[in-house]
Amino acid sequence: MSQATLKRKSAKASKPRAYRFDARLNEEQKILIQKAADLEGRTMTDFVLHSAEIAAQRTIEDRAMLILSARDTEVFVDAILNPAEPGPALRAAARHYKKVILGQR
């Protein structure tokens, strides 16, 4: 492979891919967004992309929280208020913990 071919391939490999996003605005939206962008010292494009990214992250975080149905909530609360008795494995682990970690007999 020639040196020129290697340079072109390495230049292409290191360049992140950019995607295009188009939106139509009415005049009120354009004025509002331009004013906010100016106040932050950003271009409209940078302001919109930055704001959209923050909103997207917030939406994903909000939706990632545990959402339980009414039945799931009842089962969860019942398990907390009325826990099952410890089984043999948990009892053995507790004895081991007391003996090894706490130094008790």
Contacts in CASP RR format, 6 or more apart in sequence:
PFRMAT RR
TARGET T0000
AUTHOR 0000-0000-0000
METHOD contacts of the structure
MODEL  1
MSQATLKRKSAKASKPRAYRFDARLNEEQKILIQKAADLEGRTMTDFVLH
SAEIAAQRTIEDRAMLILSARDTEVFVDAILNPAEPGPALRAAARHYKKV
ILGQR
21 49 0 8 1.000
23 48 0 8 1.000
25 33 0 8 1.000
30 44 0 8 1.000
33 44 0 8 1.000
33 47 0 8 1.000
33 48 0 8 1.000
34 44 0 8 1.000
36 47 0 8 1.000
37 43 0 8 1.000
37 44 0 8 1.000
37 46 0 8 1.000
37 47 0 8 1.000
37 48 0 8 1.000
40 47 0 8 1.000
42 50 0 8 1.000
68 76 0 8 1.000
86 94 0 8 1.000
98 104 0 8 1.000
99 105 0 8 1.000
END
